[in-house]
Amino acid sequence: MASLPFPLAFSEVPQAWTDKYKEAKSAGLIPNIEPPKANSAGVVTYGANVKMSEVCNWEVDGCQLDSSISMAPDGVLAIGLDDGATAAVDGLTKMLTEQNVTLSHFVIGSAIVNFPSAMTTLAQAKPAQHIACHSWSHLQLPLFTDEELVADLGWCQQIVS
């Protein structure tokens, strides 16, 4: 990770992020769930003491926090693209402009480092596109500690904004 322009270590995140995390944790907004492990096939597995009703991990149980995340209203087609920014953004953005279509683009912070012009293209697209953080690293986030997750998502947000 040393080649990335942002540190991922929790010890290096801005103090405001640390403070917000501690505030949310003490308020009970972040559950105390035994961290999962990856089995020999790389699949996330939770311990026997974990109440799966308290966990939402799409890879494990296909759960959805809220049906509005995946269910568009009648007459609306919701389209999201994962894992940008990529070299394909220029052609895609041209097509979206021609068709007057807006998508939700879930971008990876480290991919933006590799394709900064793609992020600029997305940010300037007409119609305006929805841009959201998909993580900095695109690693298995359930395996992260709370602190590592704060850093990973925080650094992604920094490069997007």
C-alpha positions in Angstrom: 0.0 0.0 0.0 3.0 2.3 0.2 2.5 3.4 -3.4 -0.9 4.9 -2.6 -1.0 8.7 -2.0 -3.1 8.3 1.1 -2.1 6.3 4.2 -4.6 3.6 5.2 -3.4 3.2 8.8 -5.9 4.3 11.4 -3.2 6.0 13.4 -2.7 8.4 10.4 -6.3 9.5 9.9 -7.4 13.0 10.8 -8.3 13.4 14.4 -11.9 14.4 13.5 -12.5 11.0 12.0 -11.2 9.3 15.1 -13.3 11.5 17.3 -16.5 10.8 15.2 -15.8 7.1 15.3 -15.4 7.0 19.1 -18.5 9.1 19.5 -20.6 6.7 17.4 -19.1 3.7 19.1 -19.8 5.0 22.6 -23.4 5.9 21.5 -24.0 2.3 20.6 -24.3 3.1 16.9 -21.6 0.6 15.9 -22.3 -2.9 17.2 -19.8 -5.1 18.9 -19.7 -8.1 16.6 -16.9 -10.6 16.8 -14.8 -10.0 13.6 -15.1 -12.6 10.9 -12.2 -14.5 9.4 -11.6 -15.7 5.8 -11.7 -19.5 5.4 -9.2 -21.3 3.2 -11.3 -20.4 0.1 -11.2 -16.7 1.0 -14.9 -16.7 2.0 -15.8 -14.6 5.1 -17.1 -16.8 8.0 -18.4 -15.6 11.3 -17.9 -17.4 14.6 -20.6 -19.5 16.3 -21.3 -16.7 18.9 -22.3 -14.2 16.2 -26.0 -13.5 15.9 -26.3 -13.4 12.1 -29.5 -11.3 12.5 -27.1 -8.5 13.6 -24.9 -8.8 10.6 -25.5 -7.7 7.0 -22.9 -9.2 4.7 -24.1 -9.7 1.1 -21.5 -12.4 0.4 -22.6 -14.4 3.4 -26.4 -14.2 3.6 -27.5 -11.9 0.7 -29.1 -9.6 3.2 -30.4 -6.1 2.4 -30.5 -3.3 5.0 -33.3 -1.6 3.2 -35.3 -2.7 0.2 -35.0 0.9 -1.2 -31.3 0.1 -1.9 -32.2 -2.5 -4.5 -35.8 -1.8 -5.4 -36.6 1.2 -7.7 -40.1 2.7 -7.7 -42.5 1.5 -10.4 -41.6 3.0 -13.8 -38.0 3.7 -12.8 -34.9 1.7 -13.7 -32.0 2.1 -11.2 -28.5 1.4 -12.6 -25.3 1.3 -10.6 -21.8 0.7 -11.7 -19.2 -0.7 -9.4 -15.4 -0.4 -9.3 -14.7 2.8 -11.2 -13.0 4.9 -12.2 -11.7 3.2 -15.3 -10.5 4.0 -18.8 -14.0 3.2 -20.1 -15.5 6.3 -18.5 -15.0 8.6 -21.5 -17.1 6.4 -23.9 -19.6 5.7 -21.2 -20.1 9.3 -20.3 -20.6 10.3 -23.9 -23.3 7.7 -24.2 -25.0 8.8 -20.9 -24.9 12.4 -22.2 -26.4 11.4 -25.5 -29.2 9.4 -23.8 -29.7 11.9 -21.0 -29.2 9.1 -18.4 -27.9 9.3 -14.9 -26.2 6.3 -13.2 -24.9 5.7 -9.7 -21.1 5.2 -9.9 -19.6 3.4 -6.9 -15.9 4.3 -7.2 -12.8 2.9 -5.6 -10.4 5.5 -4.3 -7.2 3.8 -5.5 -8.7 3.4 -9.0 -9.2 7.2 -9.1 -5.4 7.5 -8.5 -4.9 5.3 -11.6 -7.5 7.1 -13.7 -7.8 10.7 -12.4 -9.2 12.0 -15.7 -12.0 9.5 -15.5 -13.1 10.9 -12.2 -12.9 14.5 -13.6 -15.1 13.3 -16.5 -17.6 11.8 -14.2 -17.7 14.9 -12.0 -18.3 17.2 -15.0 -20.8 14.9 -16.8 -24.2 16.3 -17.9 -26.6 15.1 -16.7 -24.9 15.0 -13.4 -24.0 11.5 -12.3 -24.4 10.1 -8.8 -20.9 9.3 -7.3 -20.4 7.3 -4.2 -17.5 5.7 -2.4 -17.1 1.9 -2.8 -14.0 1.9 -0.6 -10.4 2.9 -1.0 -8.9 -0.5 -1.3 -11.7 -2.8 -2.6 -10.5 -5.5 -0.1 -12.8 -7.6 1.9 -14.2 -4.9 4.2 -15.9 -7.3 6.7 -12.4 -8.5 7.7 -11.3 -4.9 8.6 -11.3 -3.6 12.1 -13.7 -0.7 12.7 -10.7 1.6 12.7 -9.4 0.2 9.3 -12.9 0.6 7.8 -13.0 4.3 9.0 -9.7 4.9 7.3 -10.6 3.0 4.1 -13.9 4.8 3.5 -12.5 8.1 4.7 -9.6 8.1 2.3 -12.0 7.2 -0.5 -14.3 10.1 0.5 -11.3 12.5 0.5 -10.3 11.7 -3.1 -13.9 11.8 -4.3 -14.6 15.2 -2.8 
